Amino acid sequence: MTIDLLQLQVLDSLLREGSLTRTADQLGLAQPTVSRVLARLRRHFGDPLFVRAGQRMEPTARALELSEPLAGVLAGVRSMEGGSANFDPGKDERCFRLYMVDGGVVHVLPRLLRGLGDAAPHVSVRSVQCDPRELEGQLEQGRIDLALGSFPQLANHIHKRPLWLERYATVMRAGHPCATGLDRATFVRQRHVLVALGDTHHEYGVAARALADLLPPAAILCHVPGFTAAAHIVRHTDALATLPRRLAHALAADLDLRVVDTPLALPTLQLSLYWHERTHRDAANAWLRERVRQVLGASAG
C-alpha cells in the first residue's frame, strides 16, 4: 500500500490536534473519512499510531517518530505548490464546472452568476450533469470543480463545507383552497406531486420516502424527476408539492404560487459544497469556493 497526500495531511493534523473531529473540520472532511484514513495508516505502519486518552488521541512512539520526516515531506509539497498557483479573478479566464440538481440551477446559479459580476468578468460557469453514481469519480478526475447540494455518499478524498440547513415548505397554485394554511389531516387528503431524484443519493430522498409512506396511493397525482417540474405542475392543477423551503419561495415568486408550512416533521436537509482533494489547493477552485460561500452566506440562516 502506498501513502497519498491526504493520508499524510490527516496524520499531520492528528499529531497537532489530537482529535478526529478537529482534524475533520480543519481539512474540510467528514469525520468517518478521517477514521477510514487513520485505519489505512494503522494497517500500513502496523501500529495504532494514536490511542485515546480521555478526550484526546495521544500519539504512540511510532507516530512521534514519523512527525519529523512528515513535516519535511509536507513542507516540500507546499514549496512545489507555490508560485504558479496564483489566480487573478479580475484578469484570468476560467470556466468552472458545477454539479447540482435542478433546484440548485434555479435557486443558486442565478445568484452566483450575479455575485461574480465585475469581480470576475472573464469567468464563466457551466452547470454539468452526470450519472450520480459517477459524481465522485468526476470530481476526482477534475471534470467537475464543485458539487452543490446534499450528497452524503461522497466520501473518498472529498472535502465538504456545510452551507445551511434546509427545511421544507409546500407550494400550490394561487387561489388554492389551502393557500391560507394546512393541517396534517387536510394535507393528507390533497393530491400531491412527488419529486423522485432517482439515483442522485440526494438527501431529499429521505423526505420523499417519508411523504410516499404517509400518503395513500390515490393521493399521489404523479412522480416527476425534478423540483421545477413539480412546481409547474402544481401551477396548473390543484395538487401540492413539498420542496426545500428556499427553493419553494424562489419558484413561487417566478410562477405565482403560494407557499405554506408543511404540517409534517420532515428531516432537515444539509446543503454543502463538495470538492476533491486534487483541487483543494488550486487557487482558482479555492477562490470559487469562497465566492460561493460569500454569495450564498446571506441566506444560510
N, C-alpha and C positions, 0 to 999 in steps of 0.2 A: 504494500500500500504506500502510495506517495502522499505527501502533505501539501495541501494547496494554501494559497494566501489567506483565505478566510479562516482556516483552521489555526494558522499562526496568529491571526488577529484575535481570535477568541481566546487562545492560550495567553496572549499578552494582556488582554483585558482582564481575564480571570486572575492573573497574577497581581494586577494592580487593584482591582475592585473587590476580589474575594466574594463575588456574588453573581449567580446566574442571571438574576433579574436586572441588575445594573449593567452587566455585560450586554444583555439583550437590548436594553434601552440605548446604550452607548453606540452600538453597532447598527441599530435600526432593524433588529431581527426579532422573530418570535422566540419566546423562551424555549419551547420544545426544540427549535432548530439549534439553539446553543447546547442543549442537553445532548442532542444527537452528535453534534460536532465533538463534544467532550468525550462521548463514548467511543468515537473513532480514534481520537487521540490516545485514549487509555489502551485500546487494543494495539495501536501502533507501537507505543512505548512499553507495553507490558507493565504498566504501573498505574495506580489510581490517580496520580497527579494532584488531586485535591480531595481532602476529606472534610466532612462537615464538623465544625466545632462551634456549637451554639448557632448563631445567625450567620456565621461566615464559612466560606470554603477556604480552608487553610492548605497551602501548597505542601506537597511531600518533598523529601530531599531531592528526588529526581526532577521535579518541576523547578525547584530552585536552581539546580544545575543547568537547566535549559534557559534560564532567564537571560543570561549574558549573551550567548550566541543568538538567541531570538531577537534581542534588541538590535544586534548588528544587522541581521537579515532585514528587519523592518526598516531600519534607517537607510539601507541600500535601496530598498523598494521606493521609499519616499524620494530619494535623490533622483531615481530614474524617472519618476512621475513629474518632476519639476520642469519648468521652462515651457515645453511645448503644449502643456495642458491648459493654456490660457484661453479664455473665451470672452469676446467683447460683443455683447448683445447689440450695441449700437451700430456695429460695423459688419460683424460676421454673418454669413448666410448659413442657415441650418434648417432642415425640415425635420421636425420632431414627429415621431410616430407614436400615437396614443391608442390604447385599447380601453374601451368602456362599453357597457351595454347601452341600448338605445336611449334610456333615460339620462345617462350621462352626456350623451351627444346633445340632447335637447336642453338640459339644465346647466351643465358645467361648461361645455365647449364654448358657447357664445360669450360667457363672462370671461373665460380665459383668453379668448381672442381679443376682447376689448381691453383686457389687462395687459396684453403685450404692447399694443398701441405704439406710441412713438419710442418706447424703450427698446424695441427690437424690430425696426422697420423691415429688415430683410429676413426675418424668421417666419417660417410657415409651419402649420400643424396639419398633419394628416390623421384622420380617425381611421384606424385599420381594424379589420375583423379577421379572426382565425378560428379554427376548431378550438373550443375552450380547453379541450384536453391537451392541446399543444401550446397553451399560453406560456407555461413555464419554460418550455424549450425555445419559444420565440423570444422571450426576454433574454435567455442565456445566449442565444445566437446574435443578439443585437438587432433583430428585426423589429422589435418593439422597444421603445425607450422607457415608457411608463405605462402602467396599468392603473386605472382609477376605478374603484368600486369596492366590492366586498367578496374576496376570493380566498377563503380560508385554506384551500388546498395548496396554495403556493407556499413552498417551504424551502427547497434546496437552494441555498446561497441567495435567497431572496430577501431583500430589505423591505421593511414596511414602516410607513409613517401614518398613524391614525389622523384623520381629518375631523370627523364629527360622528356622533351617534345619531342615527335617524330613527324617527318613529313613523307611524302610518296615519293616513287620512283617507277618507272615502270621497270620491267625486261622482257627480251626477249632472244631468242637463239642467239648465236654468228652467225654473218653473216646475221642477220635480216636486211631488208632494212631501218628500223627505228633506227638502232643502234647508229647513229650519233646524234639523237635528234628527238623530236616530237613537233609539234604544236597541238593546240586543235582540229582543223579540221581533221588532219591526225589521231590523237588518236581515235576519234570517229569512223573513217572508219575501224579501225582494228578489228579483233576478240579478245575477252577477256575471260580470266578465272577469275571468281569472287569467292572470299572466303566467304562462309556462315558459321559463327561460331555458328549458331543455337541459343540456349538459354543461351549462356555464359554471356550475358549482357556486353560483352567486348565492349569498346568504338569504336573499329574498325568498329562495325556495323553501325555507323553514316556515315563513309566514304563509306562503302559497299552500303548503300542505296542511297547515292549520285551518285555513279557510275551506279547503276541499273536504277536510274531515268534518267540519261543522255544518256545512250547507247540504241540504238534501239534493240529490241529483237533479231534481226538477227545477231547482233554484239556479242552476248554472246555465246561463244562456249560451256561453261559448268559452273556449280557451284560445288565447292569442299569444304569439311569441314575443310581444314587446309591450312596454308601458304606453307608448304613444298610440299604438293601435287600439289599446283598451280605452284610452281617453276619447278617441274619435268615435268609437262605437257607442259609448255612453252618451255622447253628444246627440246622437240620432236615435236613441232608444230610451226606454225607462229603466234600463239596467244601471247597476252601480259598479264601480271599480275601486279597489283598495290599493293605494300606491304609496311609495315613500313620500313623506309629508312635503318636503321642499319641492320635489318634482310635481306633486299634485297641485301645489299653488302655482307653479310656473305654467303647467299645462292649462289650468283653469283660467289664468289670465289671457292666454292665447286663444282658447276655444270657448270662452264664455260659459264655463262650468261653475258649479257650486261645490264648495269643499266643506265637509263636516268631520267632526271627530269620529273615528272608528270605534264603535262601542264594544271592543274586544281587547283583551290583554295579549297583544301580539308581541313576540320578541323584538327587541331593538335591532337595528342594522348598523354595523360599524363600517363606515366608509373610510377607505385608506388609499394611500399611494403605494405602489409596489414597483420595485426595480431590482435589477440583478447586480450581484457583486462586481461583475465585469465593468459596469458603468458607474459604480459607486463613487469613484474619484474623478470621473470625467467632468471637466469644468462646465461644459455645456449642459450636461444632464443635471448636475448639481444646481446650476442656475435655474433650469426649468422647474425642478422640484421646489425650490424656494419661491419661485414666481407663483406656482400653483398654490402653495401654502398661503402666500400673501393675498392672492386674488380671492380664494375661497374661504380664507380665515374669518372674514366678516360674517359669514353665515354658519360658522361652526358652533354657534352657541345653542 
